[in-house]
Structure formats: structure tokens, C-alpha cells
Amino acid sequence: MSTWFITGAARGFGLEIARQALERGDKVVATARNPKAVQDALSQYGDSLLAVALDVTDEAQARAAVEEAVQKFGTIDVLINNAGRGLLGAVEETTDAAFRSVYDTNVFGLANVTRAVLPVMRRRRSGRILNVSAVGGFSSVAGFGVYCSTKFAVEGLSEALRAELAPLGIQVTVVEPGYFRTDFLDATSLHTEDQVISDYAATAGAVRQAVPGLNHAQPGDPVKGARAILVLADAANPPVRAQLGGDCLAEMDRKIAYLREETDAWRELALSTDHDDVKGAVRPAA
């Protein structure tokens, strides 16, 4: 039996992960800005559920939520950093306030919760952290550049965390969902910038126009996606990255092939910048 701490648990992936963990007999600390929504949705699970108010951008509130979780259940075995928000608009169209707001939730909020939970896991030399990224955390797209940049940040942070925490018995995995049939593209989760610059009509503008038609027609099944996340949480040797959805896999394959082709095309230029006395030498990775 495990104890889960899940952010953004009022709907979508967060709610479904909480439901499935509770269904199999685990304990769940389900956090959300509106914990009543969580309690109403999962009330049948009684004392196995602790619904806690949490705005991940509030570091003090994150620490208080973790303290409440430990007081109730004694520990935290699995952290799911799921809370996030989207932003649609060309980079130039995006205001400073909107830019910072999405980083506050997707990057700094994730860091707040992770820092609050890690002392609990380090004391036990055990734990799992699953950071929910996106296909956009590996391959960016016009119109979602700011959002994707936050997920790139999550992936870089997660790789470093994995290296830092593995010797302490704590495993870290980045989960990269493709497009799933949740409410992520609804206005409640996705902010669309008001400013529209006509020069981006064929790029970010085309994406802006396409999004409404994609909403609630996405290929991914959130019930199956949540089930896959439980498999990752239980895995003896979980991957650094785990893709969810055929669309995500297809984009990963395309991007990896592109990176190899581009790297090969510019290899000689890269090598030309080395000092003569190190040419051909094997150098450690950065």
C-alpha cells in the first residue's frame, strides 16, 4: 500500500490517478485550489482520501499541505506533479504577466511542491516522483512556445533530480502525454492571449484556429493514461521519460530523426571549434 501526493487533482489526469490509486486500496492526498471538488468526486473512499487546498505557486502552502499529509498518513511514497496550465499565442503576442504566470505554475510551482516533499522521502531513502510534462516538453510547436518552454524546463529539472536522488533511493520519471481527452484545451485550463499579430497567421495563428476543433476529440484516453502512470509508479526500474499516446510516440520518432540528421549535417562545424590539442580526445559530458 502506497501513499500518493497528487497536485491538480480536481479534474483530468490528477483526478483519475487519484481515483485509480484509491480504488486499489492506496492512500491519496489529493490537492487542488478547490479541494471541495476533489472531496465531492471521491467521497466514497472515506478516510483513505485527504483533500487539501493547494495553490502550488504558494511555497508556504505547499509545505503546510505536506505537513498535513504526513500527519494524516505518516509518509508520502509517490509524488505526482500534475498541476499545470496552458498558454496559447505566439511568443511576441504573449504579455510579460502571462509569460510569468505560466512559469509560476508549471515550473516554480512544481519546484515548490518537490522541495516540500523531498525531506519526507529522503528520511526514508525511498520514493517516486513523476513529473507530468507533455509531448511539448520534447518538441515545441508554434503557438504553444511559451507553454512548451515550461515543459522543457520541467524535463531538464527532472533529469538533474533523477541524478541527484537516485543514490538516495528516490526515482524520478518524466511523463510525456500526447493529446488526451481531458479539459486541458478548455478555457479553465488554457489561456489564449488577446493580442493577435497578423504576421503569425500562418503559424501560431493557424494553431490558434485549430485548437477549438481538437478539444474533446483528442486521441488519448485519460483513464488508460492514468492506468499507465500507476504502472510507472510501481515499476522496479522506471524510465527517465515515458511517452503516453501514439501521437506522442510519432512526434518523438520524428524529432529524434530530425536531430540526428541536423547533427550529422553540422558535425564538422561543431568539431572545428575544439583546441588543436584536444581534437579526437574523448571528453566527459557536460
JOHU-V752429 format. One record per run of one state. SS is the DSSP state (h for helix, s for strand, l for the rest). FROM is the first residue (numbers start at 1). TO is the last residue. Records with the same first field share a line. If there is no record, write none. Layout:
BEGIN
SS: FROM-TO ; FROM-TO
END
This chain:
BEGIN
l: 1-2 ; 7-11 ; 24-26 ; 33-34 ; 54-58 ; 74-77 ; 82-85 ; 89-95 ; 125-126 ; 133-134 ; 138-144 ; 167-169 ; 178-179 ; 181-189 ; 193-197 ; 201-203 ; 215-219 ; 221-221 ; 235-240 ; 245-245 ; 266-266 ; 272-275 ; 279-286
s: 3-6 ; 27-32 ; 49-53 ; 78-81 ; 86-88 ; 127-132 ; 170-177 ; 180-180 ; 190-192 ; 220-220 ; 241-244
h: 12-23 ; 35-48 ; 59-73 ; 96-124 ; 135-137 ; 145-166 ; 198-200 ; 204-214 ; 222-234 ; 246-265 ; 267-271 ; 276-278
END
